[in-house]
Amino acid sequence: MAVVETQRETEFILRIYILDYPMKPDQLTRLLGVVPTFAHMKGAFRIPGHTFKRNSWTKYAISRGSLMMSAHVVRFLDTIRPLPERLKQLVGKCEVAISCHINDCGKGYVIYCDEALVRRLAEMSASLEVIVHDGVNDPEPTDKDAIDLGFLPDED
């Protein structure tokens, strides 16, 4: 019996984290107009013997198709509108971070942020963290609550 190996696509897993915000998670959700994938209050039960050390609000998405990281980050920000505009109200009151995990399946990828994307991130006072995984050996993400951003056309 022959073993058939399937070729997976390079996958971009995007998350926006809002940390240490000065309100309850449901109040932040109403302000932002976007429902989080998960949210936790500082001091809430995490696992036996551990509690969350910070207020944390997270939105999560998976995107495939284009090998340009910036295309996925822009599409993610467009998908979670009006969050970026509303985040401007919280500048200086919380920490905002966007993470992009790249599961490289041997097709490669391009890490590039053009001036417009950098400006958008700056307006939100958001940092951008990029983490690259060997997608051949990394497990397939299984978060059923993630948004699938669908397929983007490859960049020329």
N, C-alpha and C positions, 0 to 999 in steps of 0.2 A: 504494500500500500504506500503510495507516494504522499509525502507531506506537502501541502500547498501553503506557501507563505503569502499572506496578503500584504500589499503595499499600503501603508497608512499615509495620510496627508500630514504635512507639517501643521501643527495645531497651535493656536494662540489662546491662552487662557487669561482673561482679563478680569481684574478686580479693582474696585474703587473702595478704599477704606476711609472712613471718617472717624477719627479717634479723639477722645477727650472733649466731646461736644458738651456744652453746658445745659443740657436738658434731657428729658426722657426720650427713649428711642421713638415712641409713637409721635411725640411732638416734632422731632426732627423729620420723621417721615412725612408728616403733614406739611411742614415748611418746604421740604424738597420736592414734594409731589411725585415721588418715586418710591415704590415698595421695595425694601431691601431683601436680599436673599437671606441674611441673618442680621440680628442686632442684639447687643447685650449691654446690660448696665454694669458699671463697676461694682464689685462685691457680689454679683450674682453667682450662683452655684455653677461650676464648670464640670468637674469630675470629682470623685471623692477626695477631699483634702485640698481642693484647689478652687479658687474663685477668679473671676475676671478682674484684672488689675486696672483696666481702663474701660470707659464707655467705648463701644465699638459698633459701627454701622457698616455693613458690607453689601455691595451688589456685585454679582459674579456672572460672567458670560464666557462662552466658547465660540471661537471663530476660526474658520478654515478657508482655504482658497488662495488668496494672494500671499506671496512670500514677503511682502513689504510690511514690516511691523507697524509703521505709521498709519497704513490704511486700516488696520484692525483697531488701533487706538481711536482714530477719528470716527470710525463707524460705531464703536462702543459709546463714545461721548454723544454722538448723534442719537443713538438708541435710547439713552437715559435722559434725554431732555425732559424737563427743564432744569435738571439737577445742576449742570455747570453754571447756569445763570444765577440760580438761587444760592449756590455755594458762596457767591461773592458776598452775601450778607454775613457769612460766618468767618471771613478772613480775619485772622488774628485771634479767633475764639476756639479754634480746633486745629487738628492736624489732618491734612488730606493727602493721601498717597494713592497712586495708581500703580498696580503691578501688572506686568505682562510676562507670563511664563510661556516660553517657546519650547514646544516638544518637537524637536527636529528629527524628522524621519529620513534623513539622508538627502532631502531635496534642497536643503539650504534655506536661507532666509536673509533679509536685509534689515539691519537695525539702523534706522534713519529717522530723524525728526526734522521736518522743514520748519521754517520760521513761523508759519501760521499755527502749527501744532504747539510749538514752544510758547507762543503768545497765549493760546487757549489755556495751556497748563498754568502759565504764570498768572492769568486772570483769576484762576481758581485757587491760587497759592498751592498747587499740587506738585508733589514730587513724582517722578516716574522711575520705577524700579524694573529692570529687565533681568530675567533669569532664564538661562538656556538649559534645557534638559536633553539628554540623549533619548529621543522619543522611541527608539527601537526597544530600549530596556525599561522605560518608564511605564507604569500601568496606565491604562485608559481611564480618563476621568469618569467618575460615576455620579457626580452630583446631579440628581434629578431636578433640582430647582434652578439650575443654571439656564440662562437664556442661550439658545443657539442662534448666533447671528447669521447663520447661513453661509453661503459661499460667495466670495468676492471674486471678481475676474482677476486673472493674473496681470501684473503690471508688465508693460513692455520695457 
